[in-house]
Amino acid sequence: MLLSVNDLKKRYGSHTAMEGLTLQIEENQCVALLGPNGSGKTTTLNMLAGLLSPTSGTIAFMGKEKIDRREIGYLPQYPAFFPWMTAMEYLQFAGKLSHMPKNGLRQTCSDMLEFVGLAEAGNRKIGGFSGGMKQRLGLAQAMLHDPKLLILDEPVSALDPAGRRDVLEMMMKLKKRMAILFSTHVLHDAEQVCDDIVMLKDGHVKWSGPLEELKNGRKDETFILTTEEALPEWVGEKEYILEYVSVTPKTAELTLRHLKERNLLLRDCMENDLAIVRFERKNHTLEDAYMEVVNQ
Amino acid sequence: MRTLWVLMLKEWQEAWRDRKLIWLPVVITLLAVSQPITQYYMPEILDMAGNLPEGAVIEIPVPSGEEVLAGTLSQLGLMGTAIFVLSIMGSIAHERNNGALTLVMARPVQPLHYIASKWAANAVILLLSFGIAYGLSYYYTNLLFNEVEAKRFFGSLAVYSIWILFTLAVTLLGGVFFRKVGGIAGASLVAVSVLSLCGSLFPKFMGWSPSNSLSQASHFLMTGKWEDSFGLMLGSSFVLLACLFVFTVLKFSRYESY
């Protein structure tokens, strides 16, 4: 077990930012922290990065009670640097602070700039960087020393679609080498890269487990039917249809009594000469699952 | 140890990039050198600007070189201290406010490393500026007035440095308490000037105060001997500096978040 968190709490005066987080991360596992704004994601990540001391609870990292910052890479939501340094200088500075050997540091840093797509801007002052470039540099400094655990706070929220795709691809590559824990409220991104998710709300863990389980656990027999003509009324009155919701005159969401009975429905449609445009099982997205868990 | 060195190098690099390493010595030097030069040309200046009636005779006793150097120190005591405070007030607060501190502290850096690097790097910059300024003033004094013993020059230089280090310690302590540079500068200047005012109002009871180093330095320049309270001042100043440093580190390590 790489990281094992037990009953972590954080209070600010009477306000509770995090109420009892228990979490386990194995090597090379990718975990997403989901939750609405103010649910305690950043607080949690700051505590795990060793930047914020918890009110109570324990964090065991690599078998020790103390967080070894050499093995953690951290990217805050709004990474800030020294504006007078160049990107290359900053990475070298960061590398030295993480006790990286002097030999080959320069090469590692320029490889890293290449990896995050800043090769051209390496010798420019950070003060002139755009938000997206800073985010990339932030990612570079977080993974520079090849940490065991990468902690990313909203790594893609501030990026444009292209930058977002780039960063997600980088995360896909990185998760083969290190464990990643990241927070996001963009569910689509979480779905793309992570294996497990932890959902937070108001400082409580609402749900945690493998992503697949969350999606599978909510499968039911809802289908979407769209026809060329307006749907006649008899469709909703069939005995094998439990629920009938008309979305538009030509589209309806139907819940069947039994999965097998979808063919009955199709046969009835054909017999009544309805031209089927679309017939599919309603795919539960992470978003539906998320809304369901959060609104519980 | 290496962490400390890396952080110190970063401070010097920053001071070089934003030209602090140039303007600070230049400003302090101008301030210091103006003393022997204006003293030397005082009769001419009065003559030119004084609007004195025709035939007025100005007789100003020529000051000794020692007096001129003591004048330099008191000149620096006022303006120099203010400039030193202003030059280092943002050193911690700025990095904290813009968030760069977070990424430094996310690495294996201890609060002690961080504060010690600020301390040491800025001490070098301030003392270097003072050394250059005072040295040039010494040069002009020797040139324009009488030769001052080198021993007196170095002695006063060393003792005056205590006051500069004290200013630095107070400003860095202010820097971990306040987030606004205005607050830091205000608090540090008030603390430093209250101490120095008390020093001149109640010299009998303030022998321990670091502000005593100012009068010790001038006294040594004039007489070549230390005042009685020298040992007390030296001891208490070092204890005070150490306490301020420890207090700064403790306050910094108790931040809820960096």
Interface residues (C-beta under 8 A of the other chain):
Chain A: Y12 N46 A49 G50 L51 L52 S53 D68 R69 R70 I72 Y74 P76 Y78 P79 A80 F81 F82 P83 W84 M85 F93 A94 K96 L97 S98 H99 G138 Q141
Chain B: R2 T3 V6 L7 K10 Q13 E14 R17 D18 E95 N98 G99 A100 T102 L103 V104 M105 A106 R107 P108 V109 E256 S257 Y258
